[in-house]
Amino acid sequence: PLLEDSAIEVLKEELLPHVSIITPNIPEALRLLDDPSLGACRQEELARQLYRALTKIPSSKERAVIVKGGHSGEKDLVMDILVDSGGTVSIGGTRIDTVHTHGTGCAFASCLATLVGGGLGVREAFKTCRDFMELSIVASKGMGRGIGPVNTLATYWQIVERDMILKLLKEASSQLEKHPGAGRLAPEIQINLGYALPYARTREDVAAFPGRIVRVRDYLRHIEAPEFGASSHVANIILTAMLYDPKKRSAMDIKMDEAFLKKGEALGYKIASFSRKDEPKAVKEAEGSSLVWGVKQAIENSGGLVPDLIWDDGDLGKEPAIRVLGNDPLEVVKKALSLL
């Protein structure tokens, strides 16, 4: 431990009267309470007990306790619990499979102090900091030996790249729209082209074209300018590909055509497929799950490597299609146009 047992009483007597928020993990909360009988109690009850103990210490400050659940022992779910004068707020999430979590507690407390010190309410700051830490852990990397640090710059890089992502999508769309005959790429459901933020996790992290890119005679035209969260369809393709290769942040759906596949093969593109006939019933019945399942199948069939093209031959009510994947939309559009 960073603090010797003999210093616990000093912390309680000298520091806690000046503190408005404390953010212990479960073992730290148990040490502060110093009650062996609480070892088996639920995390929420532990947070309430600690809040009651904190409010007994004389102070003029509004008090709050956040007990973090990273040490809960739960395999899949991590819960962080805030208790303040207004009651309890719990925020849960899926446990991230990484050992590189060094600095998690310090980064969370620093984020919270910055936001609350800047005037944000404790509850809103709690949610914002939890999102900040989740992204920092997702983006963490090993450095040398042992447990690596969380990447607290990940949020910054996402903010910096937002405008660049929209700019590159517009540029890629312009290249599509200037190309004579590009309309032949469009399936009946038309085209969408997406590009994800680094470390993307949700549809809101992926930019695409509202209303899609549509065929007008032999040309393509976009309906509206790209924006984040515009397409769950292309977002599912990209987010699934990024699970295997975080650099594969862009994708585009085009018409299924044997001639396109033959041209791609001749150009040396890696090509994979999936069959919707093999799709499990539970996947078919879950909205938005089909493409996630299909893209995973195609990548797994390619040895875990993300291919350049993923195709399927459709099913009842599902149009056959080819998905073109790449690192950015300019690369994706270049690949798509090379198939003509």
Rosetta blueprint (number, residue, H / E / L):
1 P L
2 L L
3 L L
4 E L
5 D H
6 S H
7 A H
8 I H
9 E H
10 V H
11 L H
12 K H
13 E H
14 E H
15 L H
16 L H
17 P H
18 H H
19 V L
20 S L
21 I E
22 I E
23 T L
24 P L
25 N E
26 I H
27 P H
28 E H
29 A H
30 L H
31 R H
32 L H
33 L H
34 D L
35 D L
36 P H
37 S H
38 L H
39 G H
40 A H
41 C L
42 R L
43 Q H
44 E H
45 E H
46 L H
47 A H
48 R H
49 Q H
50 L H
51 Y H
52 R H
53 A H
54 L H
55 T H
56 K L
57 I L
58 P L
59 S L
60 S L
61 K L
62 E L
63 R L
64 A E
65 V E
66 I E
67 V E
68 K E
69 G L
70 G L
71 H L
72 S L
73 G L
74 E L
75 K L
76 D L
77 L E
78 V E
79 M E
80 D E
81 I E
82 L E
83 V E
84 D E
85 S L
86 G L
87 G E
88 T E
89 V E
90 S E
91 I E
92 G E
93 G E
94 T E
95 R L
96 I L
97 D L
98 T L
99 V L
100 H L
101 T L
102 H E
103 G L
104 T H
105 G H
106 C H
107 A H
108 F H
109 A H
110 S H
111 C H
112 L H
113 A H
114 T H
115 L H
116 V H
117 G H
118 G L
119 G L
120 L L
121 G L
122 V H
123 R H
124 E H
125 A H
126 F H
127 K H
128 T H
129 C H
130 R H
131 D H
132 F H
133 M H
134 E H
135 L H
136 S H
137 I H
138 V H
139 A L
140 S L
141 K L
142 G L
143 M L
144 G L
145 R L
146 G L
147 I L
148 G L
149 P E
150 V L
151 N L
152 T L
153 L L
154 A H
155 T H
156 Y H
157 W H
158 Q H
159 I H
160 V H
161 E H
162 R H
163 D H
164 M H
165 I H
166 L H
167 K H
168 L H
169 L H
170 K H
171 E H
172 A H
173 S H
174 S H
175 Q H
176 L H
177 E H
178 K H
179 H L
180 P L
181 G L
182 A H
183 G H
184 R H
185 L H
186 A L
187 P L
188 E L
189 I L
190 Q L
191 I E
192 N L
193 L E
194 G E
195 Y E
196 A E
197 L L
198 P L
199 Y L
200 A L
201 R L
202 T L
203 R H
204 E H
205 D H
206 V E
207 A E
208 A E
209 F L
210 P L
211 G L
212 R L
213 I E
214 V E
215 R E
216 V E
217 R L
218 D L
219 Y E
220 L E
221 R E
222 H E
223 I L
224 E L
225 A L
226 P L
227 E E
228 F E
229 G L
230 A L
231 S L
232 S H
233 H H
234 V H
235 A H
236 N H
237 I H
238 I H
239 L H
240 T H
241 A H
242 M H
243 L H
244 Y H
245 D L
246 P L
247 K L
248 K L
249 R L
250 S E
251 A E
252 M E
253 D E
254 I E
255 K E
256 M L
257 D L
258 E H
259 A H
260 F H
261 L H
262 K H
263 K H
264 G H
265 E H
266 A H
267 L L
268 G L
269 Y L
270 K L
271 I E
272 A E
273 S E
274 F L
275 S L
276 R H
277 K H
278 D H
279 E L
280 P L
281 K H
282 A H
283 V H
284 K H
285 E H
286 A L
287 E L
288 G L
289 S L
290 S H
291 L H
292 V H
293 W H
294 G H
295 V H
296 K H
297 Q H
298 A H
299 I H
300 E H
301 N H
302 S L
303 G L
304 G L
305 L L
306 V L
307 P L
308 D L
309 L E
310 I E
311 W E
312 D E
313 D L
314 G L
315 D E
316 L L
317 G L
318 K E
319 E L
320 P L
321 A E
322 I E
323 R E
324 V E
325 L E
326 G E
327 N L
328 D L
329 P H
330 L H
331 E H
332 V H
333 V H
334 K H
335 K H
336 A H
337 L H
338 S H
339 L L
340 L L
